[in-house]
Amino acid sequence: MRLIINSGGPQAIDDWRSNFQACAPGLEVVGWHEPVDPASIDYALVWEPDPGRLATFPNLKLIISAGAGVDHILADPQWPRHVPIARMMTDRTRTEMAEFVLTSALMLTRDIKRAVDNQARRHWEYFDSVRVAADLRVGVMGLGLLGVASAQLLSRVGFQVSGWSRGASRLEGLPTYAGQEQFGAFLAATDILVCLLPATDATRGILNAATLAGLPRGACLINAGRGSHMVEADVVAALDSGQLSQAVLDVFDDEPLPPESALWSHPGIIVTPHCAAIPDRKERARHTAFLIAANERGDALPNVYDARRGY
């Protein structure tokens, strides 16, 4: 079997080969930019593949996203609709996302950005008040695997946690809201809003002025879902008006975030470089090998893109 990889660039192929040699020694790994007979490709592990390239592999059995999202594949108007797409969703992905969300929530709780900014200007300042996790209500938008893992970890630390999803979902031991009719109540009971929704037409621009206005004044935002969820101008306006007090932003419509972006220097924003949940190559190779073996056996695959749901 032959796997073609487009993730990390040509310089990463030797590392990919080494990792696959350890977990799937019978699998031949080919770099995206290496000469290859398209008919010989059985599987593709990709991130932001060149438009039209996937359609050139006539015997492709499965497309595997190198990340949790698939919108970078769906952006290709020629992606082969008959080939299933599996998302890179591992135990480590869930752990990394949950820990990123928890870290962000704790930073917002203790106003760590204020301390870091003071350090940069060598200014010593005692904070007037200190909050703890139990003082704050965290609302998680999106109750898939990543959202549930994040909500559970936040709850174990002591935050008051609730969840919202477009359809009915269950969050063991925690309150949940569903649909547009319950969205307002969810927002009103949220001091820190966490967005972990999938990227779909229905969720595009959901972090807009109307949504942010539904939060209590001075609330905080953590966006680790997709850049398409966020109307940047509305987030900045909410921060400038005091409707939002702070935001941790990990994803952006334009990545890498351009140096001229005002988000870099906004006093209320912590920017992180789309790093919330990126399993290392060893873990992604292991999971890819698992998916390929399961597909060869004819087993049902986990976390396969469903066009009806949009994710």
Salt bridges, closest charged atoms under 4 A:
ASP14 OD1 - ARG17 NH1 3.80
ASP15 OD2 - ARG281 NH1 3.00
GLU28 OE2 - ARG2 NH2 2.82
GLU34 OE1 - ARG17 NH2 2.79
ASP71 OD1 - ARG226 NE 3.13
ASP91 OD1 - ARG94 NH2 2.10
GLU96 OE2 - ARG92 NE 3.02
ASP111 OD2 - ARG114 NH1 3.58
ASP117 OD2 - LYS113 NZ 2.86
GLU125 OE2 - ARG114 NH2 2.56
GLU172 OE1 - ARG170 NH1 2.95
ASP191 OD1 - ARG137 NH2 2.99
ASP240 OD1 - HIS266 NE2 2.77
GLU255 OE1 - HIS274 ND1 2.71
GLU283 OE2 - ARG286 NH2 3.27
GLU296 OE2 - LYS61 NZ 2.82
ASP299 OD2 - ARG297 NE 2.87
ASP306 OD1 - ARG308 NE 3.32
ASP306 OD2 - ARG309 NE 3.55
